[in-house]
Amino acid sequence: MQKHTHTPHIDVCDATSLRNQIKSHFLMGFEKFESLHQTLTSDKAYYQQPEPLRHPIIFYLGHTAVFFANKLKVAKIINHSIDDAIESMMAIGVDEMSWDDLNQTNYQWPQVSAVYQYRQKVKTLVSELIDSLPLTTPITWNDPFWIILMGIEHERIHLETSSVLFRQLDTKFLKASENWPTAFGKDESTALKNQLLHVDATTVTQTKSNKTYGWDNEYGQLTTEVNAFKASQFLVSNAEFLEFVDDGGYQDTQWWCEEGASWLAYTQAQHPHFWRRVGKQWQYRSLLSWHDMIWQLPVDVNYLEAKAFCHWLAAKTGKPIRLPSEAEWYALAQFVGININESPQAKTANLHLAHGASAVAVNRFLFGEQQFGDVVGNVWQWCETAIDALPGFKVHPAYDDFSVPTFDGRHNLIKGGSWASTGNEALPESRYAFRRHFFQHAGFRYVESEQTITQHFNTYETDELISQYLEFHYGEEYFGVANFPKACIDTIIKHSNKQSFNRVLDLGCAVGRSSFELAHYAQHVDAVDFSTRFIRNAINLIKHQEIKYMIPIEGDITEAKQIQLSQLNLGDKVHNIEFTQGDACNLKDKYRNYDLVFAGNLIDRLYQPASFIHDIKTRINPAGYLAITSPYTWLEEFTNKENWLGGYKKNGENVQTLDHLKALLSPEFELVHHQDIPFVIRETARKHQHTLAQFSLWKKTSKT
């Protein structure tokens, strides 16, 4: 049905052929995503919000194109924005994280036509880059084409997650489409008997091949010994799950874990989300419409519902029934002969949109001599395993918030792919995870096993850069140099002659010490940083009032550190702070009307520092203050040389940053005070960076 739904092999030697494959892969995904939106009945439908925990549909239409533009800028493949307003508003997706912003009063969504025009510009840009960028094989994750592939695979993720939103949308906003037909038939309406079948013990080694693009969480290596177990022959069907519903499963909290019981109480769910009862008849929701119940289709549920069913079935049968671990899912895949490094062919599984836009009967696609149904494909399968990094994991620098925010013990793995999975999603070795109460095209199979699943999450922050910043912000003082973020805020208070502010913006807040210090003097602090990993640690400090991390002593020898906000007298005003992710050069419009803006060691890391200065001036109230600190380490790695504010010669004369800042800020701002403030960053027990940052405080004297 579709071409170029398989992610390309990037280890081939024929660069011309690979370039053509990548372009076809890009165009198919980009156009298929738009094709999905053509099932909407009107522009009004784009602004519907079928899932309260996610943005309206219009956001995701723009988001996948914005992702291309932003990642191309981060990787310095392009050096310009396509549309600042759209790229600011539609940059950050939603996984119900603490830094998500779902307050609709903060958004004035663009016209549908404007988003499509933006998408066309991005489509043209990416097509031209695919045609012109140098391409050598194999492609590695430091190559420009890796960023192109990242954008392509990101769009395919949203093709699937958006199809879930469409499935949740009121059908009055949808119309039938020959491009999105259902794949099931009337013969799949009868019930089907499930049974437990034996799976051999084995050793499972998880690692990522270099044949195809991969997300960072797929890299590393983990070996697990898996005992023999039994697995249900089929995914749990609507018919089988009905037994749980009819037995009062949604009313009896003994089957539900604590999180599940809370979800049940909040939602008042009585049955699966994609079911409804009309009179005495059950109906089933496909992508675009409702149908009389198709009983042989796999049930679509979240992890909490799947786990409750397993508890109920275990009690009913007296057997140790539970969801499979990730390793057990791989053991089953190995047992039936699936190559986990290759996407299964369309004829063997309900993947790649190959058979239509829906699930099919759980016994249509069978694997191995034992005839297990849907080991891959049809719907994703919930695992008991919460996602965590594999040993050897490294964050990809161009997308540092893809995986790490999910390593929190609250995102469980889904395996196998669904009918809507294409590209990387359809690879058995892929690792995707969702919050346990979220809906996807996901169901489950159950296993019978005495083997206990244990997960030991690393509660210490071990990322070297993050740990270094945590020590810089909250750790010891070295060589008699005072804590830098605190020293900066103390200097602001001293020279502004103010002890209180209404609204403060802390830009480049990193892991948050300056924000906590500012909270002593401000009614509200907006704390913004480009790195989600930094923001995540600051939020965890608010939530847990403490954080643990590892710092290196020498070589592989490390030391565990623990900090508590109460020890630093920082815990009493945390309710005044809102940490969010953002780009200082492309701030959302809501960041306005500040009495103080603090840009700490930020300006020489911006790609457009002059534009930042011009913009930030408009966001500060009359008589408000702007505080800037920087060692002025101008590097082309961060800022193209023509955009430096200082550190160069012009007409044979030295240009220093403070002089350029005076020119940029005049006449609206006057310089109140400037001085050098030292700081020390600890790298190891015997290696430290000792630096001087210039501090300058400016007061707004004009309304312009």
QUIVEN-V402833 format. One line per field, one symbol per residue. phi: phi as a letter, one per 40 degrees, with the letter a starting at -180 (. if undefined). A space follows every 10 residues. Layout:
phi: ???
This chain:
phi: .bbgcccccb bcccccccdc cccccccccc ccccddcccc cacdccccbc bdcbccdddc dcdcccddcc cccdcgcbba ccadcccccb cbcbbfcccc bbccccbbcc cdccccccdc ccdcdcdccc cbccbbbccb cccdcccccc ccccccccdc cccccccccd cccbbcaccb ccbcbccbcc cacbacbcbc cabbbcabcc cbdaccccch aabbcbcdab bccbcccdcc cdcccccgdc bccccbcdcc cccccccfcb adccbabbgc bcbbccdbac bddbcccccc acccccccdc cccccccgbc cacccdcccc ccccccgccc cbcdcdcbac bgfcbhbacb dcbcbbbgcc gccfcbggbc bcbccccacc dgdbccccac bcbdcccbgb bccbbggbdc cbgddccdcc bbabdcccba cbbabbbbac cccbbbcccc cbcccccccc cccbcccbfg ccdcdccccd ccccccfbba bcbbbbcgcf chcccccccc bbcabcbbac ccccddcccc cccbgaabab bccafccbbc bbbbcccbfb ccbcccbbca cabdcacccc cagbcabbbc fbccbccbcc cdccccdccb cdgcbbbbba cfccbcdbbd dcbccagabb fgbcbbcccc cdccccccbb ccaaacbcab bccbcbbbbb bbbcbbbbbc bbcc
